[in-house]
Amino acid sequence: MSAANLPAPLPLEEAQARLLALTAPLPIERVDVPGAIGRYLAAPLMARRMHPAAHVSAMDGYAVRADDLAGPWHVVGESAAGHPFAGALGAGDAVRISTGALVPEGVNAVIIQEDVRRDGANLVLTGKAPMPAGRHIRPAGHDFLCDAELMPIGHRIGPAQIALAIGAGHRHLTVRRPPRVAIIDSGDELAPDPETCALHQIPASNGAMLAALVASLPAEIVRIGPVPDNVTALTGALDQAREADVIVTTGGASVGDRDFIRPALADWGATLDFWRVAMKPGKPLLVARKGTQLIVGLPGNPVSGMVTAYFFLLPLLRALLGAAAPFPRALPLRLTAALPAVGMRREFVRGRFADDGIAAVRSQDSGALTALAATDVLIDRRAHAPPASVGEDVCAYLLQNGGIA
């Protein structure tokens, strides 16, 4: 295909929107709560109980009646977490109480242990009484009430959300099944064993890198290759991936004489949806489909592959998992070193944390593995942006966790 016949590269947001328009969340399943880590809710999380279920103490100390705050008191028992005091308190009575323990009937004040002195069963006030009287008591339903919506559809389930779901009375959660992802590494130059790599070869690192990136989400991953640079071998590899929800190819998506991904996809029966995105690195990205399968063709250079996977592959998988917000979020971060003006293409500059801000890594070459390994953030530089000065805030995407908090 001549340069004159090439399709115009799509703006990033338009390409992302076209990708998501091809997706639909995967089927629903119910899993035990700990097994839902990293997934997204397919139904709102509703509280099956209130929390706390009864009035509990927020401090270690002594439970007394609010109309009896001056003391002295007579200690008549103890309320510990899991072992409540049985009975009601009368005037002049006190109960030793620990954090999280049920407040006894008739009690509406807790005096912290630092403000009293105890001698056997006798207790006197030595500090200040609580003001207001109930300040050290967590009332029933203080956190949430029964039937309250705690998390909406599409919310990501992390460690804190696991605790919330269990605390709300759930043993199982409704989520989407993990996507099946097949990663095809292609290229005559790729050596499967990095320890026996000839001079004319390079170690096949892209497939392993992408598999590790995909593994940050719940997914079933199959790796295929390295596959030789010919249409027959590539169509055979695509056929091996016929059970996958998403097929990822690396390399061979550009316009060179040895780029065979597009003709292989055509021979296999896939339809190209779009090809080429106006971004640097990562311009030759392609997206195709065959039935319900989606094919994402990533560039072969490792930096380009990582950046395009960050902005396209991971959001696609999150959308299949039912994420309400599948795309990474940019943050304003301050530059500690100046950046030059940008050309005609939007550029994602690899950067790293430095002192009280971020700075570009030394090499921006799309094949530089040391620079990629040192990268913490992708600095978003719009097309035709002027130079950026030290101290200026720029939009940046965190590479950790795919940019998702």
Secondary structure by P-SEA (a helix, b strand, c coil): cccccccccccaaaaaaaaaaaccccbbbbccccccccbbbcccbbbcccccccbbbcccbbbbbcccccccbbbcccccccccccccccccbbbbcccccccccccccccccccccccccbbbbcccccccccccccccccccccccccccccccccaaaaaaaaaacccbbbbbcbbbbbbbbbcccccccccccccccccccaaaaaaaaaacccccccccccccccaaaaaaaaaaaccccbbbbcccccccccccaaaaaaaaccccccccccccccccbbbbbcccbbbbbbbccaaaaaaaaaacaaaaaaaaacccccbbbbbbbbbccccccccccccbbbbbbcccccccccccccccaaaaaaccbbbbbccccccccccbbbbbbbccccccc
